Amino acid sequence: MQNLQQQALSGIRVLDLGEIMQAPVAAQVLGDLGAEVIKVERGVNGDMLRGLDRDSLEAGRPGAYFAAVNRNKRSIALNLKSTEGKDILHQLLAETDVLIHSYRTAAVERLGLTYDDLQERYPRIVYGTATGFGETGPYAHKAGQDMLAQALSGMARSCGDPSISAYVHPVPMVDYASGMALAQGILAALFERERSGRGQKVSVNLFDTALSLQTLESASLLMDRRETNWVTDWYSGIFETTDGLLLVLGLFRENPLQLACKALGIDDLSVQPSFASPQLQAANKEAANAVLRPLIARLSTTGAAELFDGVDLLCAPLLTLQEALDHPQTRHNGTLVDVEVEGVRTTRLIGSPVTLSRTPAQVRRGVPAVGEHSDEILHELGVSESRVQTLRSKEVIR
């Protein structure tokens, strides 16, 4: 895939030593914006994420999970436990602007790759680290994982349905948000480097990110000792239609139940004492919805949505992911991009959610196989072909 035009981060080199999602997401964001990203993988199997997608592997296809967060990268498979492997890494670091990793503190100390180890030798390096709970403190030793962060941060106990005491969301939203936060911090550090000439360390962790995703809820709890839940605190309902499900939401409306009744052409339920205020409508919404439910059940999802839209009451169909990917707005926004995966096939994947008017995100490279570019990268460092073959025979590279 060719570079179509100059991009915002053209000329920036990134070394991605990350695995799973946090760090790879951040590196992919930078790659989409034009940075040259070299993914440093280990062993024969590379990034652990490659092996988690069992369905793809059993079908003999490149892993979809890995493909989701590793486009616009080249891959070198490097044994960092060997002296020669470390030497190659340092040759790469000499020409690198950003290093990203997701190692725990003990592992990065063993490798001699802490920020303190590198900052004097590479004063311009922007050093990005992604951990589960932070590099110090009582949980610094603990392996991070998205669902653990949901559990420990209180997210899993805030599901909005009083009948469910806890719910762990299967979408790794914390991992993704943490990667985006890391990319944001790295961009800020690169911008500051233009003034100071020096790099700095950028750190994110899943636990802090999960808490930050609850910034509004945390503010109401810390300031007013009051729990906020946007589902239970306002009138809402999920209704079956003839062909699907529809969410109706009373947010930002003074009398949402009145609007719902108007949309359906029935008497105004909000004149009843039990529904006389937004708070009462939220508290007694099951009683109100019992009246609305059979009326909405006669309508198609599109027809019901048109009625509620007509009275300016928030509503949306509950789509499956496949339906969302096929949605006309998805096509209009150009959300899906064509990506070549390991040179085997071209597939459609979610692209960058950021739109820049002059220097847009682009897919310049596909998703690499493990060590696909090892020889190419070493040759760029001036390593001879005979030396490359020696390193390969010694399993320093793959």
HUFEN-V582547 format. One record per residue. N is the residue number from 0. RES is the residue in one small letter. PHI is phi as a letter, one per 30 degrees, with the letter a starting at -180 (999 if undefined). NEAR is the number of other ideal C-beta (glycine too) atoms within 12 Angstrom. Layout:
((N;RES;PHI;NEAR) (N;RES;PHI;NEAR))
//
This chain:
((0;m;999;19) (1;q;c;9) (2;n;d;19) (3;l;d;14) (4;q;a;15) (5;q;d;16) (6;q;c;27) (7;a;e;27) (8;l;c;35) (9;s;e;20) (10;g;j;18) (11;i;c;33) (12;r;c;33) (13;v;b;46) (14;l;c;45) (15;d;c;48) (16;l;c;42) (17;g;d;47) (18;e;b;38) (19;i;i;39) (20;m;b;40) (21;q;e;46) (22;a;d;51) (23;p;e;50) (24;v;d;46) (25;a;e;49) (26;a;d;47) (27;q;d;45) (28;v;e;46) (29;l;d;50) (30;g;d;46) (31;d;d;39) (32;l;d;37) (33;g;j;32) (34;a;d;39) (35;e;d;32) (36;v;c;47) (37;i;c;45) (38;k;c;46) (39;v;c;49) (40;e;c;40) (41;r;c;33) (42;g;i;24) (43;v;d;16) (44;n;c;20) (45;g;i;37) (46;d;e;39) (47;m;e;24) (48;l;d;34) (49;r;e;38) (50;g;c;22) (51;l;d;23) (52;d;d;23) (53;r;d;13) (54;d;d;13) (55;s;d;25) (56;l;d;18) (57;e;d;10) (58;a;d;13) (59;g;i;11) (60;r;c;21) (61;p;e;35) (62;g;d;32) (63;a;d;27) (64;y;e;29) (65;f;d;40) (66;a;d;36) (67;a;d;34) (68;v;b;44) (69;n;b;48) (70;r;d;43) (71;n;h;41) (72;k;b;49) (73;r;c;37) (74;s;c;40) (75;i;b;43) (76;a;c;35) (77;l;b;39) (78;n;d;28) (79;l;d;32) (80;k;d;18) (81;s;c;19) (82;t;d;16) (83;e;d;25) (84;g;d;33) (85;k;d;23) (86;d;d;23) (87;i;d;33) (88;l;e;37) (89;h;d;27) (90;q;d;24) (91;l;d;37) (92;l;d;35) (93;a;d;21) (94;e;c;24) (95;t;c;33) (96;d;c;34) (97;v;b;47) (98;l;c;50) (99;i;b;48) (100;h;b;44) (101;s;b;43) (102;y;d;34) (103;r;d;28) (104;t;e;30) (105;a;d;17) (106;a;d;24) (107;v;d;30) (108;e;d;16) (109;r;d;15) (110;l;d;28) (111;g;i;22) (112;l;b;35) (113;t;d;25) (114;y;d;29) (115;d;d;16) (116;d;d;22) (117;l;c;30) (118;q;d;20) (119;e;d;13) (120;r;d;20) (121;y;b;30) (122;p;d;19) (123;r;c;28) (124;i;d;38) (125;v;c;43) (126;y;c;42) (127;g;c;47) (128;t;b;40) (129;a;b;50) (130;t;b;39) (131;g;d;38) (132;f;b;32) (133;g;j;26) (134;e;d;32) (135;t;b;15) (136;g;j;15) (137;p;d;10) (138;y;c;23) (139;a;d;23) (140;h;d;17) (141;k;d;22) (142;a;d;23) (143;g;c;42) (144;q;a;28) (145;d;e;35) (146;m;d;24) (147;l;d;24) (148;a;d;42) (149;q;d;33) (150;a;d;22) (151;l;d;27) (152;s;c;35) (153;g;j;22) (154;m;e;33) (155;a;d;25) (156;r;c;20) (157;s;b;33) (158;c;c;20) (159;g;i;27) (160;d;c;16) (161;p;e;16) (162;s;d;10) (163;i;c;15) (164;s;d;12) (165;a;a;17) (166;y;a;20) (167;v;c;25) (168;h;d;24) (169;p;d;12) (170;v;d;17) (171;p;d;31) (172;m;d;27) (173;v;d;42) (174;d;e;42) (175;y;d;34) (176;a;d;37) (177;s;d;47) (178;g;d;40) (179;m;d;34) (180;a;d;32) (181;l;d;46) (182;a;d;44) (183;q;d;25) (184;g;d;32) (185;i;d;43) (186;l;d;30) (187;a;d;19) (188;a;d;33) (189;l;d;34) (190;f;d;19) (191;e;d;18) (192;r;d;23) (193;e;d;16) (194;r;d;11) (195;s;c;14) (196;g;i;12) (197;r;b;19) (198;g;d;32) (199;q;a;29) (200;k;c;29) (201;v;b;35) (202;s;b;37) (203;v;b;42) (204;n;b;44) (205;l;d;44) (206;f;d;37) (207;d;d;32) (208;t;d;41) (209;a;d;39) (210;l;d;30) (211;s;d;25) (212;l;d;28) (213;q;c;30) (214;t;d;18) (215;l;d;20) (216;e;d;28) (217;s;d;23) (218;a;d;16) (219;s;d;18) (220;l;d;18) (221;l;d;15) (222;m;d;12) (223;d;c;12) (224;r;h;10) (225;r;b;14) (226;e;d;20) (227;t;c;23) (228;n;b;23) (229;w;d;22) (230;v;d;24) (231;t;d;24) (232;d;d;25) (233;w;b;29) (234;y;d;41) (235;s;a;35) (236;g;a;37) (237;i;c;26) (238;f;c;38) (239;e;d;24) (240;t;c;30) (241;t;d;16) (242;d;b;20) (243;g;l;24) (244;l;b;25) (245;l;b;39) (246;l;c;29) (247;v;c;43) (248;l;b;29) (249;g;c;38) (250;l;d;22) (251;f;i;15) (252;r;b;27) (253;e;d;18) (254;n;b;27) (255;p;d;39) (256;l;d;43) (257;q;d;29) (258;l;d;33) (259;a;d;43) (260;c;d;31) (261;k;d;23) (262;a;d;32) (263;l;c;34) (264;g;i;14) (265;i;b;21) (266;d;d;17) (267;d;d;23) (268;l;d;31) (269;s;d;30) (270;v;d;17) (271;q;d;19) (272;p;e;12) (273;s;d;20) (274;f;b;32) (275;a;d;19) (276;s;b;22) (277;p;e;26) (278;q;d;20) (279;l;d;24) (280;q;d;40) (281;a;d;31) (282;a;d;20) (283;n;c;24) (284;k;d;35) (285;e;d;22) (286;a;d;21) (287;a;d;36) (288;n;d;32) (289;a;d;16) (290;v;d;27) (291;l;d;42) (292;r;e;25) (293;p;d;15) (294;l;d;29) (295;i;d;35) (296;a;d;23) (297;r;d;18) (298;l;c;29) (299;s;d;20) (300;t;e;29) (301;t;d;18) (302;g;d;24) (303;a;d;37) (304;a;d;29) (305;e;d;19) (306;l;d;31) (307;f;d;37) (308;d;d;19) (309;g;d;17) (310;v;c;26) (311;d;i;21) (312;l;c;36) (313;l;d;25) (314;c;a;37) (315;a;a;25) (316;p;d;28) (317;l;d;22) (318;l;d;21) (319;t;d;12) (320;l;d;13) (321;q;d;9) (322;e;d;18) (323;a;d;19) (324;l;d;18) (325;d;c;15) (326;h;d;18) (327;p;e;12) (328;q;d;15) (329;t;d;21) (330;r;d;13) (331;h;d;9) (332;n;d;18) (333;g;i;19) (334;t;d;22) (335;l;c;22) (336;v;b;30) (337;d;d;19) (338;v;b;37) (339;e;d;25) (340;v;c;33) (341;e;h;31) (342;g;i;17) (343;v;c;20) (344;r;a;20) (345;t;c;19) (346;t;b;24) (347;r;c;23) (348;l;b;30) (349;i;d;28) (350;g;d;27) (351;s;d;34) (352;p;d;21) (353;v;c;24) (354;t;c;17) (355;l;c;18) (356;s;d;8) (357;r;c;11) (358;t;b;20) (359;p;d;22) (360;a;d;33) (361;q;b;32) (362;v;c;36) (363;r;c;30) (364;r;b;32) (365;g;d;32) (366;v;c;45) (367;p;d;39) (368;a;d;31) (369;v;e;33) (370;g;i;35) (371;e;e;30) (372;h;c;32) (373;s;e;36) (374;d;d;25) (375;e;e;20) (376;i;d;36) (377;l;d;35) (378;h;d;19) (379;e;d;20) (380;l;d;28) (381;g;j;14) (382;v;d;26) (383;s;d;13) (384;e;d;14) (385;s;d;13) (386;r;d;21) (387;v;e;27) (388;q;d;17) (389;t;d;16) (390;l;d;32) (391;r;d;24) (392;s;d;13) (393;k;d;17) (394;e;h;20) (395;v;d;31) (396;i;b;40) (397;r;b;29))
//
